[in-house]
Amino acid sequence: MKKISFSVLLLILLLIVSYQTRFLNKSVVNEQITLNAGEYSLYDFDLEEKKDVKISCHRLEGAVIEWLLVKQDYLKKDLFIGDIIDNPQFRNYGFFTSTEEQQVQRFTLKPDKYTIILNNTKHGEIYPSDFAQQDSIVEVRVQIIKTP
């Protein structure tokens, strides 16, 4: 009898942990991509209510890339992606580079449509000392956090 009640208790605890980690937090983007030198990539997601969001851009190989979170309205203004990336006016949420560690940026976002721009089009201090553009492999994750 003790083994059955312990097993039931263990099963209930596993269900609670599973529920909290899978069903309360929602992954919007979770993929590994290759971003060729001179290219950029966009990831869109929508929020219907104010939420906390965690975003990470983990560099697995190659050049460090820049990334930026913007409202999709900016993309509808007939601006070039390079203009958005280079202009501090569009950096409401910050301006970041991919990391070898899995550093996470956390944002509290209002209901709206958002885009993450990954950029591998620049030369400069983020590239190796020979300034040669390189392809990059990154793992991008966007997770909506269930707030208590």
C-alpha positions in Angstrom: 0.0 0.0 0.0 2.9 2.4 0.8 4.4 1.8 -2.6 1.2 2.7 -4.4 0.6 5.9 -2.4 4.3 6.9 -2.9 4.0 6.2 -6.6 0.7 8.3 -6.8 2.4 11.2 -5.0 5.4 11.0 -7.3 3.2 10.9 -10.3 1.3 14.0 -9.1 4.5 15.9 -8.5 5.8 15.0 -11.9 2.6 16.2 -13.5 2.8 19.5 -11.6 6.4 20.1 -12.7 5.6 19.1 -16.3 2.5 21.4 -16.3 4.5 24.4 -15.0 7.4 24.0 -17.4 5.6 23.0 -20.6 2.2 24.5 -20.4 2.7 27.8 -18.5 5.8 28.9 -20.4 5.3 28.9 -24.1 8.1 28.7 -26.7 7.5 30.9 -29.7 10.8 30.3 -31.4 13.3 27.5 -30.8 15.5 26.8 -33.7 19.1 26.6 -34.9 19.9 28.5 -38.0 22.9 29.2 -40.2 23.1 32.9 -41.0 25.4 33.5 -44.0 27.8 36.4 -44.1 25.9 39.5 -45.4 22.4 38.1 -44.5 19.8 38.9 -41.9 16.9 36.9 -40.7 13.5 37.9 -39.1 11.4 36.1 -36.4 7.9 37.4 -35.7 5.7 36.8 -32.7 2.4 38.3 -31.4 1.3 39.0 -27.9 -2.4 39.4 -27.1 -1.7 40.6 -23.5 1.2 42.1 -21.5 3.7 39.3 -20.9 7.3 38.7 -19.8 9.4 37.3 -22.7 12.9 35.7 -22.6 15.0 35.9 -25.7 18.4 34.3 -26.2 20.7 34.2 -29.3 23.3 31.5 -28.5 26.3 31.5 -30.9 27.4 28.0 -31.7 29.9 28.7 -34.4 31.2 31.5 -36.6 30.9 35.2 -36.4 29.1 37.1 -33.6 25.9 38.5 -34.9 23.8 41.4 -33.8 20.1 41.2 -32.8 17.4 43.6 -32.1 13.8 43.4 -31.0 11.4 45.8 -32.7 7.7 46.4 -33.1 6.5 45.1 -36.5 5.1 48.6 -37.2 8.7 49.7 -37.9 8.9 47.2 -40.7 5.8 48.6 -42.4 7.4 52.0 -42.9 9.3 51.1 -46.0 12.6 51.2 -44.2 15.5 49.0 -45.1 16.4 46.5 -42.4 19.9 48.1 -42.3 18.4 51.5 -41.5 16.4 50.0 -38.6 19.5 48.2 -37.3 21.8 51.2 -37.5 19.3 53.8 -36.1 19.2 54.1 -32.3 15.6 55.4 -32.6 14.5 51.7 -33.1 16.4 50.4 -30.1 13.5 50.6 -27.6 14.4 47.3 -26.1 18.2 47.4 -26.5 20.8 46.2 -29.0 22.5 42.9 -28.4 25.1 40.5 -29.8 25.0 36.7 -29.9 27.0 35.0 -27.1 28.8 31.8 -26.7 27.0 31.4 -23.3 23.3 31.1 -23.2 22.7 34.6 -22.0 19.0 35.5 -21.8 17.5 38.9 -22.2 14.1 39.4 -20.4 11.5 41.9 -21.5 8.1 42.9 -20.3 6.2 43.6 -23.5 2.8 45.1 -24.1 0.2 43.5 -26.5 1.6 44.0 -30.0 3.3 42.3 -32.9 7.1 42.0 -32.6 10.0 41.0 -34.8 13.5 39.9 -33.8 16.1 40.9 -36.4 19.3 38.8 -36.6 22.0 40.6 -38.5 25.2 39.2 -40.0 25.9 42.1 -42.4 28.4 44.2 -40.6 32.1 44.6 -40.4 33.7 45.9 -37.3 34.9 45.0 -33.8 32.5 42.1 -33.4 34.2 40.2 -36.2 37.6 38.4 -36.0 40.7 40.5 -36.3 41.1 39.9 -40.0 37.6 41.6 -40.5 36.5 38.8 -42.9 32.8 38.2 -42.8 31.9 34.7 -41.7 28.8 32.6 -41.6 27.4 32.0 -38.2 25.4 29.2 -36.6 23.1 30.4 -33.8 20.3 29.0 -31.7 17.5 31.4 -31.3 14.9 31.0 -28.5 11.9 33.1 -27.6 9.9 32.0 -24.6 6.8 33.7 -23.2 6.9 33.4 -19.4 3.8 32.7 -17.4 3.7 35.3 -14.7 2.4 34.3 -11.3 
